[in-house]
Every structure is written in C-alpha cells, then in structure tokens.
Amino acid sequence: MSQSVPTSFSAEAVPQAPEDPLFGLMAAYRADTFDKKVDLGIGAYRDNDAKPWVLPVVKKAEEILRKDPALNHEYLPIAGLSTFTSAAAKLILGADSPAIAEKRTCSVQTISGTGAVHLGALFLAKFYPGQPKVYFSNPTWANHNQIFSNVSIPIATYPYFSKSTKGLDFTGMKKAISEAPDHSIILLHACAHNPTGVDPTQEQWKELAALLKQKSHFPFFDCAYQGFASGDLAKDAWAVRYFVEQGFELCIAQSFAKNFGLYGERAGCFHFVTGAGTDAQKTIGRIASQLAILQRCEISNPPAYGARIAGLILNDETLFKEWEEDLRTMAGRIITMRKALRAKLEEMETPGTWNHITDQIGMFSFTGLSEKQVLELREVAHVYMTKNGRISMAGLNTHNIDYFAKAVDKVVRETQG
C-alpha cells in the first residue's frame, strides 16, 4: 500500500462544487424507468418521436466531405476556417453589411457559442478601458454568470421577465440600463431569449439602441438561435443588424449548435465590429491580433469538422436553400407545439392565463409554474424541467403533449391559492 501523503488541495482550499443543475436533471431523467416520462429540460431539438434529428442537409454535406480526396486532418489557422468565419459574418451581419464592406469586422472560430462568449469576455477583461460591469438580463443563461465571473468582470443584472404578465419588463429593463454607469457592457440575447423565450419587439429594440448610445454602453450580443427561432434568418438577426446600422462598436457570440444540429461538433464564431472611421481598419487589425493571441493560448486551433460542414452549406446556394427549409421544419414544429399546448390548457380551463406560451418564441418557454409545482410534476408525473419552470418546447410532441397538459392542469389546480 502506498504511503499516505497530505494533499495541498484540502476541502477548505478546494470545496466540493455543486452539480450542474441541468446535467443533474438529465441524469435523473435517464435513471427514471417510467414509460411515460417526459424530458423538457434538454436544450436540443427533438423530432416528433423525441429522437435527435440530423438535418438532411447536414447528411448531404457530410457525404460531400467524405468523398473529397483533399480532405485531411491538419490544423486550421488560429482564427479558424476562413470560408466558415466569413460566411458566418455574412449570416449574422447581412451579406450587404456596411461593416463588412468597409472591412471593420473580424471573426474568430470558437468552441461553439460558449467559447465565443468566453473569448469575448476574456478580451473585454483585458482591454476594455476602466473597470466596467457587465449587465445581464434577469434571468439569463446560467453560463453567462460563470464565464464572466471567471475572467473577473463584475456582474450586475437588469429586470427582464415580468412574472405578472409573463412577458418583457421593458420599463424595468430601460430603467436599469439608464442607471448603469456610462460605458458599461450590456449583454443582449439577439433572439429567442434563453431561458424565457421573451424577445423585445423591433420598436423596443430601437428604443434600447437609442438608450445604449446615449449612455455609451458596449453591446455584447449572444446569438444561439438564428433561424431556429422564427424560421427566418434575417428576422432573427434584425436586432444585431440594426445596432450595426446605428454605428455601434459591438461584439457577437454566434453558435451553430441549434440551427445546424451540430451540438457535439462545437462550431461557433466570435465577431467584433468597430464603428466607422478613418482608422477603423487599423483598429480592427489590432483587435484581431489580440484575439489571435488569446485563442492561441487557450485552444491553439479550433476543431475543423463542424466548421467544414457549416461552411460548406453556407457557401453553396443549393445547400443553403435546403438548410433554410430544414430550419423552417424545426421552427415550425416548435411553433405548432406551442399552439397545441396553449389550446389544450385553455380547453381544460386550467387556472391562469396561457397566452404567453404562444407569445414567447424559440426553444424555451417560461411557463410561470412555481418551483413547488415543478417538483410535484417531477415526483408524480415524471415530467422533468428546470426548477424555474422553463421547458424546452422541443421535448413536446404529438405523443406526449396530452399527458403533459393534463399533468400541468392537475398540479395547478391542486396547488393554486
């Protein structure tokens, strides 16, 4: 037996970290043997049979890649596959973007959207003047908090979700942003807000742009659902493009996990856009040089396979049109499930109002269910969702929606008042 050696990493130095709530929920679901169990926690698209869906256009692209005699496994450049990153910039900014035409953008391939948020946070922590706070919506994607905390950028929040209307608390949002110190970093979800599914209208986006400009705030867009939210790529990118048109200097974290179904391939992109000016190209060149150094010391080179698939589709007119059709299929199925769930709850006259189910957009819906009701649903009906009442609409289908709606109706009636 080896001799006992005291560790430098005691429980005081390295406390046991809590389990990630979402992955813990997934483990509990997998361990459940009930035949009618329902998984509404997963943040991934599922077809009507609750199976992962490989997009038909992705299968085509994979076949083309397999048959390419020049395909190899060499390193990509530090900034990634240029045919992918340039097409990704056009996708989010628009092919006719003045920022692209004026060469005041730079793009770096990342480890999906998480890596893009991290790279942006790391850059801002090192180079953004002063000691700014980053402001998140309350609530926001949980990983935002961890990523920015890990690079030592102080965190604050702005009101976002109204529990009374189950919609946007626009007044509270504007008030907090207007009271934030000038030159703060404001993180915004480009579309299909996670976890609430509540987005500002175009008119509200215009008001927010005017407010951010007045306060000289720096917008940081997180875009994980372009095309997946509404089925319309341009509509889902509208806010980002409007802010660029208004002359903002900003950055964008872009994920291709959801809209290509490339969850495990980790294809993402980080974009930086500077404002117009005589020195804009020199500025973006300096920014790109520093992003390359940050990338080099973290991952050295991004993974190639997912970027090759997405890049092939984004640059081929026929494949691109097929991809748009696949996006409409995914978005359309989720919209159909929203309508069906609302109709069933209203038909049963489930206590409360349920219009928010169809008012919200994208993969997730904030149901308004309390933590007590959520835990009751898990215990009694084997329905798994996060404690805040967020459900993944992709987990609903024609086989389980009746069961879920009846379970919700029952728990709401039993716990009301």
Protein Blocks (a to p, Z undefined) as FASTA:
>chain_A
ZZddddfbdfklmccddddfklmmmmmmmmpmbfkbccfkbccdcdfkopacddfklmmm
mmmmmmmmkbccbdcdfkopfklmmmmmmmmnopklmklmnopaccdddehjklmmmmmm
mmmmmmmgcjddddddddddfklmmmmmmnopacddddfbdfklopacfklmmmmmmmpc
ghiacdddfbhpafklpacdfklmmmmmmmmmmnopacddddfkgojlnopaklmmmmmm
mmmmnopacdddddfklmnopmmnopacddddddedfklmmmmmmmmmmmmmmmmmmnop
acfklmmmmmmmmmpmklmmmmmmmmmmmmmmmmmmmmmmmmmmmmnopgcjfklmmmpg
cjbdcehpafklmmmmmmmnopacdfkopacfklpcfklmmmmmmmmmmmmmmmgZZ
